[in-house]
Amino acid sequence: MFRRIKVNKNQRGLVFEDGILIEVLRDGTHWRFDPWFDLTIDVVSVEDAQLDHDKLDSIAKSGLLGNDATVLDVGDEQRVLLWIDGRFECIVEPGLAVVWNVLHDVKVETIDATKTRFQHAKLATILGHEDVGAFLDVYEVPTGFVGLFYEDGVIVETLAPGRYAFWRGLAKARVHYADLREQLLDIASQEIMTSDKVTLRMNAVVTFVVADPQKAIETVGDFKQAMYRDAQLALRAVVGTKSLDELLANKDAVASELEEIVRAKAAPFGVRVDAFGLKDLVLPGDMKTLMNQVTEAKKAAEASLITRREETAAMRSQANTAKILEANPTLMRLKELEVLEKVAEKSNLTVVLGEHGLSDRLVKLL
């Protein structure tokens, strides 16, 4: 019994006997004698880069594919990058694989996967392929940050801003991000009692920079939370030793004292504190009323003092003027003339000079 097999140029015929590949048929028409139907013939396409077949091991080990295909035997600590016609096709996982090179220019790159971090000149192109997520973990370090790459819990290197890839399943790879930009930490309002037993509410802000990312990550679980706690304790400790008047009069000095305390606490975390500012100091309602009354009383006293001072100065000036006029009769007459001149400007007056100078009589003209 003869069997006719038609194979096109974009196909190959795989002839199996008892599950073993015994022949590969190229393009053309083929006849095979198979009286007992012992042969299994599969016609497969060579347009797809990789051969997908349930008897792949038998095909790869047969040695019958010749120049039509490249047989890959990928080890457990290896990965293969497959490029077809200059374009990235896929990552080949460990095991046997058959890649057809009949219709395509095939390039195979074998990568040593014992190095957890995957580096390649065309990394962006490779990571742009939708299937690489099954093989690679991808981390992107933003601008203004650094990434700390840990392998099995041990730091390996510090990563500058950029995109990085790590092989899955070989080691426990982890990237921690550290923000190197100036940051603000708001200390929420809390009630604090001063040394003179006044309860007030205060909130603050801490300006800081991460100076040592490794310390910031390894020393405490959350360095921001640790700083927040230390700042709150410092506020209570410092404000509790000050009176209300001291706080109001020396707010900047209190902030500087708090800054030194928080800076010393944050240094072991790899954090540099640049400033500590007191944002708000909120008094209770009754204390506000008392403070307003004190302020009003002070302002009223100041105003009264200024008024009395001005009155005294005016009276002293008048007394001095009187003495001068008493000692100089001619000056007194000139002063009278000045007064009359001012009056004459606003009234219709006739001024009559008497025998002894200025007359005491003023005649109003009708």
PyMOL commands that set and color helices and strands:
alter all, ss='L'
color gray80, all
select helices_A, chain A and resi 56-62+66-68+123-127+132-134+213-218+223-239+244-249+251-269+285-327+329-346
alter helices_A, ss='H'
color red, helices_A
select strands_A, chain A and resi 2-7+11-17+20-25+28-33+39-45+69-74+78-84+87-92+95-100+106-112+117-118+136-141+145-151+154-159+162-167+173-179+183-193+199-210+271-282+349-354+357-364
alter strands_A, ss='S'
color yellow, strands_A
deselect
rebuild
show_as cartoon
